[in-house]
Amino acid sequence: MKILLVALDSKYVHVNLAVRYLKKYCCNFDIVIKEFTINQKLEYILGEILAEDAALICFSCYIWNIDYINDISYIIKESNNKAKILYGGPEVSYEIKKMMKNNPFIDYIVFGEGEETFREFLEEIQNTSPMLHKIKGLAFKENNDVIINERRGLIDNLDTINYPYEVGEEFTNKIIYFESSRGCPFCCSFCMSSIDKKMRFFSMERVKKDLKMLLNTKARQIKFVDRTFNADYRRSMEIMQYIAENNKNKMTIHLEITADIINYEFLNFIGKMPVNMFQFEIGVQSLKEETLNEINRHMDKDKLSRVIKQIGKNNNIHMHLDLIAGLPYEDYDSFKESFDGIYHLNAEKIQLGFLKVLKGTKIFEDKEKHRIKHTKKAPYEVICTKYISLKELLKLKNIEELVDKYYNEKYFNKSINYIIDSKFTDSAFEFYSSFSDYWQKYDLYNRAHSRKKLYKIFYDYVKYLNNIDHEFIQALKFDYIFNNQFEELPDYLDRESEDKFKNIKRHLSNDIDFKYKYFASRNGKIINDFRIAEIGENIILFVYRDKENIFNRCETYIVNDIEEIVYEKR
């Protein structure tokens, strides 16, 4: 019996972990994995699936792919294909009867943690008279009725789950997923991870063994799916230290952490980690006390602020802070306060998310209490609540786009900070709100914009406010040169302030002594990437290092005497 495991990822760079776990856990069966993305043509995916001629087609179901999977499954069944269809994953682990009644093409559902259930199902389905009733965690149809068996308990010893990837497998420029634990110590009402009531850990020996292999792949990033990586801080330190010592390919390691439980020992340890290797995603969600209590998120906000500021001072760890719009008791004004509260913590990125009302969570049960309306189809995103309107949420969507374009990429640091500090002193959120109004007024959201164009839009917006002054021009000019190595200064930023140094730059480009003396080498090669421009009262030397590394994108020096090439580190 041939079994096909199908994954539809949201992006090509992603690698599906779930189907690989299942294949390795059921290694005695004839199992093939086919991996696609939701951006590929339906006809292509169907053709690839049918070409396998499998007797059982299994889909890994999430909020981002369930509609595509339903379309594919419907077509397969309507074509009189004899294959049975099985669904599994978080999107089908709740409201199972409704799912199977509304989608008669589904033959089986594996709900909850899937490895043991799937293996037992494959063993039983091979029999002439399979006894499906005895398999915990399985739902199936019998005489047009949906039978939902008892829910299966969790696997206690995670080490019994095999390493999910093939030995020696390479994932060039891909994002691969890994877990060192399952479950979460917290009970946030909007999160699926709160449903499991206990945390379980792979042994440290197993974690290091798996990481040793993963770190030898050519992946772009290893993304831990542990819901709270630092739940056990000593264990976390040991894993991070092992990665730092063995990450010869300098992969980025993405970790979800809870900042306000970090102690001084872990904080000091973080400061010693290599630059640009680790990326922390920190779920703040809200700073409103009433909201935090309602979603079972108990947080020491003062400690959160201190920890994030300290991590930021070290300039070695990338930090992403998350907020969620649409939570209970959170209205537009309080969301604004939450945004302002985290904005000045100077994290690398601020991610504005919107509540997903997921089946099985407490927030799903409390929909009526808070009059939460959400989209009918996945991802079940909030439409409005008792506290915030659709119009306000749409405004936040527009603000989110500008935060992503103008804050998260770090191409406008000095100029945006200047405008906020001088013109929007009470609220950074008000700047993005005002800027969003400008984008709407001039229909800018409906067009694609190059980075060069984004500078001009920002300049035009400040001009529209009648706030163009010398300091703003100098700040925007600095940002432009700092972040755009090969783009000439536009006229509105005084191109002549750089052009007049072209002859000097040409001379310095050929001065070996100058380059050896003032420019650090990059992999044994002398850096020849620099620009000179007049910024305000100073002449600035811009030396370009690594455009992918925000901590070392460019270094600047004030040129005190351009004729004698005397530099003072800025």
C-alpha positions in Angstrom: 0.0 0.0 0.0 1.5 3.3 -1.1 1.0 6.3 1.2 1.5 9.9 0.1 2.2 12.6 2.6 1.4 16.1 1.1 2.7 19.4 2.5 1.6 22.8 1.2 3.9 25.3 2.7 3.2 29.1 2.7 6.6 29.8 1.0 9.1 28.0 -1.1 11.9 28.6 1.4 10.0 26.7 4.2 10.5 23.0 4.9 7.6 21.1 6.4 8.5 19.4 9.7 5.3 17.5 10.4 5.3 15.2 7.3 8.9 14.3 7.9 8.2 13.3 11.5 5.4 11.0 10.3 7.5 9.4 7.6 10.4 8.6 10.0 8.1 7.4 12.7 6.4 5.0 10.2 9.6 3.9 8.5 8.4 0.4 7.8 5.7 1.6 5.3 5.9 2.6 1.7 5.7 6.4 2.2 6.5 9.2 -0.2 6.6 12.9 0.6 5.5 15.6 -1.9 6.0 19.2 -0.9 4.4 22.2 -2.6 3.6 25.8 -1.8 0.2 27.5 -1.8 1.5 29.8 -4.6 1.8 27.0 -7.1 -0.8 26.2 -9.7 -3.6 23.9 -8.6 -3.3 21.9 -11.8 0.4 21.2 -11.2 -0.1 20.1 -7.6 -2.9 17.8 -8.7 -0.8 16.3 -11.5 2.1 15.6 -9.1 -0.2 14.0 -6.5 -2.1 11.8 -9.0 1.2 10.7 -10.6 2.2 8.9 -7.4 -0.9 6.6 -7.7 -1.1 6.3 -3.9 -3.8 4.4 -2.1 -3.8 6.9 0.8 -3.3 10.6 0.4 -2.5 12.4 3.6 -2.5 16.2 4.0 -0.8 18.3 6.7 -3.4 21.0 7.5 -2.9 24.5 8.9 -4.8 27.8 8.7 -2.7 29.0 5.7 -3.3 25.9 3.5 -6.7 24.4 4.5 -8.7 26.0 1.7 -6.2 24.8 -0.9 -6.2 21.3 0.5 -10.0 21.2 0.5 -10.1 22.3 -3.2 -7.5 19.6 -4.1 -9.3 16.9 -2.2 -12.6 17.7 -3.7 -11.3 17.5 -7.2 -9.5 14.2 -6.5 -12.7 12.6 -5.1 -15.0 14.1 -7.9 -12.7 12.5 -10.5 -13.6 9.0 -9.1 -10.1 8.4 -7.9 -10.1 5.5 -5.5 -7.6 6.9 -3.1 -8.6 7.5 0.5 -8.0 10.9 1.9 -6.7 11.6 5.4 -6.3 15.0 7.1 -4.1 15.8 10.1 -2.7 18.8 11.9 -3.8 21.6 14.2 -6.5 23.0 11.8 -8.5 19.7 11.8 -8.0 18.7 15.5 -11.1 20.5 16.7 -14.7 20.7 15.5 -14.0 17.4 13.8 -17.5 16.3 13.1 -18.4 19.6 11.5 -15.2 19.4 9.3 -16.1 15.9 8.1 -19.8 16.6 7.5 -19.1 19.8 5.6 -16.3 18.1 3.5 -17.5 14.6 2.6 -14.4 13.9 0.6 -12.4 13.5 3.9 -12.2 9.8 4.9 -10.1 10.0 8.0 -8.8 12.7 10.4 -5.9 12.2 12.8 -6.3 14.7 15.6 -3.9 15.8 18.3 -0.3 14.7 18.4 -0.1 12.5 15.3 2.9 10.1 15.3 1.5 7.2 17.3 -2.0 7.5 15.9 -0.8 7.6 12.3 1.4 4.5 12.8 -1.4 2.5 14.5 -3.7 3.5 11.7 -1.3 2.4 8.9 -0.9 -0.9 10.7 -4.6 -1.5 11.1 -5.7 -0.3 7.7 -3.6 -3.1 6.0 -5.9 -5.7 7.6 -8.9 -7.2 5.8 -11.3 -6.0 8.5 -9.5 -3.0 10.2 -10.6 -2.3 13.7 -10.5 1.5 13.5 -12.6 2.0 16.7 -9.7 1.1 18.9 -7.3 3.7 17.5 -7.1 6.7 19.8 -6.8 10.1 18.0 -8.6 8.9 14.9 -11.9 10.0 13.3 -13.5 8.2 10.4 -16.8 7.5 8.7 -19.0 4.5 9.3 -22.5 4.1 7.6 -22.5 7.9 6.9 -21.8 8.7 10.5 -18.7 10.4 11.8 -17.0 8.4 14.5 -14.6 10.3 16.7 -12.5 8.0 18.9 -11.0 8.9 22.3 -8.3 11.6 22.2 -4.8 10.2 22.6 -2.5 11.2 25.4 0.8 12.9 24.7 4.1 11.1 24.0 6.1 11.2 27.2 9.5 10.2 25.8 10.1 12.5 22.8 13.4 10.7 22.0 11.3 7.9 20.5 10.5 10.3 17.7 13.2 9.9 15.0 15.3 12.7 13.6 12.9 14.0 10.9 15.4 14.8 8.1 17.5 12.6 5.9 21.1 12.2 7.0 23.2 14.4 4.7 20.2 16.2 3.3 21.0 19.8 2.2 18.5 22.7 2.3 20.4 25.4 0.5 18.9 28.9 1.3 15.9 27.2 3.0 14.3 27.8 6.4 14.3 24.5 8.3 12.3 23.8 11.5 13.4 22.1 14.6 12.1 21.5 18.1 13.8 20.8 21.4 10.6 20.7 23.4 6.8 20.5 23.0 4.2 22.3 24.9 4.3 25.7 26.8 4.4 26.7 30.4 1.9 29.5 29.8 -1.8 29.4 29.0 -2.4 32.3 26.7 -6.0 32.1 25.6 -5.4 32.9 21.9 -2.7 30.2 21.4 -3.0 26.5 20.4 0.1 25.7 22.5 -1.9 26.5 25.7 -4.0 23.4 25.1 -1.2 21.0 26.0 -1.0 21.2 29.8 2.6 20.1 30.2 6.0 20.7 28.7 8.1 17.8 27.4 11.7 17.9 26.3 13.9 16.0 24.0 17.0 14.9 25.9 20.1 17.1 25.6 22.0 14.3 24.0 19.4 14.0 21.3 19.1 17.8 20.7 22.9 18.1 20.2 23.0 15.1 17.9 20.2 16.5 15.7 21.6 20.1 15.7 25.0 18.7 14.7 23.5 17.4 11.5 21.3 20.5 10.9 24.2 22.9 11.3 26.0 21.0 8.6 23.3 21.7 6.0 23.3 24.8 3.8 20.0 26.1 5.2 19.6 29.9 5.6 17.9 29.6 9.0 17.0 27.1 11.7 13.7 28.1 13.2 13.0 26.5 16.6 9.2 25.8 17.0 9.5 25.6 20.8 6.8 27.9 22.1 8.9 29.2 25.0 12.5 28.3 24.2 13.8 29.8 27.5 11.3 28.1 29.8 14.3 26.3 31.3 17.1 28.9 31.1 20.0 26.6 31.9 18.9 24.2 29.2 18.5 27.1 26.8 22.0 28.4 27.6 23.5 24.9 26.9 21.8 24.7 23.6 22.8 28.2 22.5 26.4 27.6 23.6 26.4 24.4 21.5 25.1 26.2 18.5 27.6 29.0 18.8 30.5 26.5 19.0 29.2 24.4 16.0 27.5 26.9 13.7 30.4 27.0 11.2 28.0 28.0 8.3 26.8 31.0 10.3 23.1 30.1 10.0 20.6 32.4 11.7 18.9 30.7 14.6 15.3 31.9 15.3 14.0 31.4 18.9 10.7 32.4 20.5 11.4 33.6 24.0 9.6 35.2 26.9 11.6 38.2 28.0 10.2 39.0 31.4 11.3 35.6 32.8 15.0 36.2 31.9 17.3 36.4 34.9 20.7 38.1 35.2 22.6 34.9 34.5 20.9 34.3 31.2 21.0 38.0 30.3 24.8 38.1 30.8 25.1 34.9 28.8 23.2 36.4 25.9 25.5 39.3 25.7 28.4 37.0 25.0 26.8 35.3 22.0 28.2 35.9 18.5 26.9 38.9 16.6 24.2 38.2 14.0 23.7 34.5 14.8 20.5 34.5 17.0 17.1 36.1 16.5 14.6 36.4 19.3 10.9 36.7 18.7 9.3 38.2 21.8 5.5 38.0 22.1 4.5 41.1 24.0 0.9 41.1 22.5 -0.4 44.0 24.7 0.6 46.3 27.5 -2.9 46.8 28.8 -3.3 45.1 32.2 -6.9 44.2 31.8 -6.2 42.6 28.4 -3.2 40.6 29.7 -5.3 39.3 32.6 -8.1 38.2 30.3 -5.8 36.3 27.9 -4.0 34.6 30.9 -0.8 36.5 30.1 0.9 37.5 33.3 3.8 39.8 32.6 6.2 41.9 34.5 6.2 44.9 32.2 9.0 46.8 33.9 11.3 43.8 33.8 10.3 43.2 30.1 11.4 46.8 29.3 14.7 46.4 31.2 15.6 43.1 29.6 14.8 44.2 26.0 16.8 47.4 26.5 19.8 45.4 27.8 19.7 42.9 25.0 19.5 45.8 22.5 22.6 47.5 24.0 24.7 44.5 23.3 24.1 44.8 19.5 24.5 41.1 18.9 21.0 39.6 19.0 18.2 40.4 16.5 14.9 41.2 18.3 11.4 41.1 17.0 8.6 42.3 19.3 5.0 41.2 18.6 1.7 43.0 19.3 -1.7 41.6 18.5 -4.7 43.8 17.6 -8.2 42.6 18.4 -7.6 41.1 21.8 -10.3 41.4 24.6 -10.6 44.9 26.2 -8.0 46.3 23.7 -9.5 49.3 21.9 -7.8 51.5 19.3 -6.5 54.0 21.9 -5.0 51.3 24.2 -3.4 49.6 21.2 -1.8 52.9 20.4 -0.4 53.0 24.0 0.9 49.5 23.7 2.6 50.4 20.4 4.2 53.5 22.0 5.2 51.5 25.0 7.4 49.1 23.0 8.5 51.4 20.2 11.1 53.2 22.2 12.6 49.9 23.3 14.4 50.0 19.9 13.9 46.4 18.9 15.0 45.6 15.4 11.5 44.8 14.3 7.9 45.5 15.5 5.4 43.0 14.1 1.8 44.1 14.3 -0.3 40.9 14.1 -4.1 40.5 14.1 -6.0 38.1 16.3 -6.6 34.7 14.8 -9.6 33.0 16.5 -8.4 29.4 16.5 -10.6 26.4 17.2 -9.8 24.8 20.5 -8.5 27.9 22.2 -10.2 29.8 25.1 -10.5 32.9 22.9 -12.7 30.8 20.6 -14.9 29.9 23.5 -15.1 33.5 24.6 -16.2 34.9 21.2 -19.7 35.8 22.4 -18.5 37.4 25.6 -16.3 39.9 23.8 -18.4 40.0 20.6 -15.5 38.9 18.5 -16.3 38.5 14.8 -13.8 36.8 12.6 -13.5 35.7 8.9 -15.6 32.6 8.0 -12.6 30.9 6.3 -9.1 30.4 7.6 -7.1 32.1 9.0 -10.2 33.2 11.0 -8.8 36.7 11.5 -10.6 39.2 13.6 -13.1 41.5 11.8 -14.2 43.5 14.8 -14.8 43.1 18.5 -16.8 44.8 21.3 -13.9 47.2 21.7 -12.5 47.9 18.2 -14.2 48.4 14.9 -13.5 47.1 11.4 -12.6 50.6 10.3 -10.0 50.9 13.1 -8.5 47.5 12.4 -8.2 48.4 8.7 -6.4 51.6 9.7 -4.0 49.4 11.8 -3.4 47.2 8.8 -2.2 50.3 6.9 0.0 51.4 9.7 1.4 47.8 9.9 2.5 48.1 6.3 4.4 51.4 7.0 6.0 50.1 10.1 7.3 47.2 8.0 8.6 49.4 5.2 10.0 52.3 7.3 10.9 50.9 10.7 11.6 47.2 10.4 14.2 47.4 7.5 16.2 50.1 9.4 16.7 52.2 6.3 15.3 55.4 7.8 16.6 55.4 11.4 17.9 58.9 11.7 15.3 60.7 9.7 12.3 59.0 11.3 13.8 59.5 14.8 14.2 63.1 14.0 10.7 63.6 12.9 9.2 61.8 15.9 11.5 63.6 18.4 10.8 67.0 16.9 7.2 66.8 15.5 5.5 63.9 17.2 7.0 64.1 20.6 4.0 62.6 22.4 3.5 59.4 20.3 5.4 57.5 17.6 2.1 55.8 16.8 0.7 59.3 15.8 3.5 59.7 13.3 2.7 56.4 11.6 -1.0 57.2 11.7 -0.4 60.6 10.1 1.9 59.1 7.5 -0.7 56.4 6.8 -3.3 59.1 6.2 -0.9 60.7 3.7 -0.4 57.4 1.9 -4.2 56.9 1.6 -4.8 60.5 0.4 -2.3 60.1 -2.5 -3.3 56.4 -3.2 0.2 55.1 -2.4 -0.9 51.8 -1.0 -2.0 50.5 -4.4 1.4 50.8 -6.0 4.7 49.0 -5.7 7.6 51.3 -4.6 11.3 50.8 -4.8 13.4 51.7 -1.8 14.6 54.8 -3.6 11.0 55.9 -4.1 10.2 55.3 -0.4 12.8 58.0 0.5 11.1 60.5 -1.9 7.6 59.7 -0.5 8.9 60.3 3.0 10.5 63.6 1.9 7.2 64.7 0.2 5.2 63.8 3.3 7.4 66.0 5.5 7.2 68.7 3.0 3.4 68.3 3.0 3.4 68.9 6.7 5.5 72.1 6.2 8.2 70.6 8.4 11.1 70.5 6.0 14.1 71.9 7.7 17.9 71.7 7.5 18.2 69.0 10.2 15.7 66.8 8.6 17.4 67.0 5.2 20.7 66.1 6.8 19.2 63.2 8.6 17.5 61.8 5.5 20.7 62.3 3.5 22.7 60.4 6.1 20.1 57.5 5.9 20.2 57.5 2.1 23.9 57.2 1.8 24.3 54.8 4.8 21.8 52.3 3.3 22.2 52.8 -0.4 25.8 52.0 -1.4 25.3 52.4 -5.2 22.5 55.0 -5.5 23.5 58.5 -6.2 22.1 61.2 -4.0 18.9 62.7 -5.6 18.8 66.5 -6.2 16.3 67.0 -3.4 19.0 65.8 -0.9 21.7 68.1 -2.3 23.7 65.8 -4.7 26.5 68.4 -4.8 27.3 67.8 -1.2 28.7 64.4 -2.3 29.7 65.2 -5.9 32.4 67.7 -4.8 34.4 64.8 -3.2 34.5 62.6 -6.3 38.1 63.5 -7.2 39.3 62.9 -3.6 37.4 59.5 -3.5 39.0 58.5 -6.8 42.4 59.3 -5.4 41.8 57.4 -2.1 40.4 54.4 -4.0 43.9 53.8 -5.4 45.8 54.6 -2.2 46.9 51.2 -0.9 48.4 52.7 2.3 45.2 54.5 3.0 43.0 51.4 2.6 45.3 49.2 4.7 45.4 51.8 7.4 41.8 52.8 7.8 39.7 49.9 6.4 39.4 46.6 8.1 39.8 43.6 5.8 36.9 41.4 4.8 37.9 37.7 4.4 41.4 38.9 3.6 40.3 41.4 1.0 40.7 45.1 1.5 37.4 46.9 1.5 37.0 49.4 -1.3 33.4 50.3 -0.7 33.1 53.8 0.7 31.6 57.2 0.1 32.4 60.7 1.3 29.7 63.3 1.7 29.0 66.6 3.6 26.4 66.0 6.3 25.6 69.3 8.1 28.8 70.7 9.4 30.8 67.5 9.0 32.4 65.6 6.2 31.5 61.9 6.7 33.3 58.8 5.5 30.9 55.9 4.9 32.6 52.5 4.9 30.3 49.6 3.8 30.7 46.3 5.5 27.8 43.8 5.3 24.5 45.0 3.8 22.7 41.9 5.3 23.8 42.7 8.9 22.1 45.6 10.5 24.7 45.6 13.3 27.6 46.1 10.7 25.9 47.4 7.6 28.1 50.5 7.4 30.6 52.4 9.6 30.9 56.1 9.6 33.8 58.4 10.4 34.0 62.1 10.8 36.8 63.5 8.5 38.4 66.3 10.5 41.0 67.2 7.9 40.3 65.7 4.4 43.7 66.8 3.1 45.7 64.9 5.8 43.2 62.0 6.1 42.9 62.2 9.9 39.9 60.3 11.2 38.1 60.3 14.4 35.8 57.2 15.0 32.3 58.4 15.3 
